[in-house]
Amino acid sequence: MYTKKTVLLTSVAAFSMAALTACSSADGGSGDQNADGYSPGERITMTVPFSAGGGSDLAGRATASGLEDVTGSTITVENREGGSGAVGYSHFMGQEGDPTQLLATETALMALPLVQDVQFDYNTFTPIMKMGDDYTLVTVTPDSPYETCSDVVDAARDGRVVAAVSGATSLDEIVFSLIEDDQDVEFDRVPYESGSEVLAGLLGGHVDVASLNPGEIAGQLESGDLKALCALAPERYEYDLLADIPTGQEQGIDVAFAQFRGYIAPGGIEEEAKQYWIEAGQEFEQTEAFTEYIESNFMQAAPLYGDDFTAYLDEYNENLKQGLGVE
């Protein structure tokens, strides 16, 4: 299914039952307990390591809402943007052992340690749930001279094409790097802090082209304010809105990129806390809210949990290193 360029791509504050009961009395509830009688508490924080409005923020808020429904806890979303996600992940690293903390994770978890001097990698944290795969569309404004991704490549070969990227570790940076490697071209880049800023830059005419998740730009595609030149996916979408968009491979560009989306817990949490959040994710997967999130963001559902998610990340890491040319 995937081409050669596809990137597939626990000192804890120990809680005894008496302590949990005390906290429950103080807070007016501790959230639903699992089959083993465990709950991390009523108040949970979901960190999103990017600013509001982008794909990561959408994923974090949808996940927080879905987990609230199945756990009975209150889950507050906190955006901690900066450093292409490094600020949020670094803050989360400081929450080690705290089962009331979650983070909406994606590809930056893997890419940041490969290209920046950060103090963490994916082994620092506790993988809980991978929800699905989020591919990307190469997108321009309607008045762009480019009609296909091949046109963009040809223009980059002959001159200057300015591409928007949301940081050095973002999916769009990776995508453009993969295209450069596959097609032996170079793009000029304008960095932004989030997908929403990339979108604003593209709509404002500050860049020529951008690579964005379908869920970020569905409205603009429907209204005609943007047009997608190709989908960097192994096959065409089945969603009606996207079904007519050719893949990059159809246009001679051997690149497909899947950004995973899911959530993690801090490192150092107890096994019962890990299992609690895995079970919560499994319940979430069976809800209409999960299906609605996947479909409204034009994603491919591909849930994995715990150790299976970790094994996926092991493989993803090796493939990403190869794609970025990192030893």
Buried (B, 14 or more C-beta within 10 A) or exposed (E): EEEEBBBBBBEBEEBEEEEBEEBBEEEEBBBBBBEEEBBBBBBBBBBBBBBBBBBBBBBBBBBBBBBBBBBBBBBEBBBBBBBBBBBBBBBBBEBBBBBBBBBBBBBBBBBBBBBBEBEBBBEBBBBBBBBBBBBBBBBBBEEBEBEBBBBBBBBBEEEEBBBBBBBBBBBBBBBBBBBBBBBEBEBEBBBBBBBBBBBBBBBEEEBBBBBBBBBBBBEBBEEEBBBBBBBBBBEBBEBEEBEEBBBBBBBEBBBBBBBBBBBBBBBBBBEBBBBBBBBBBEBBBEEEBBEEBBEBBBBBEBBBBBEBBBEBBEEBBEBBBEBBEEE
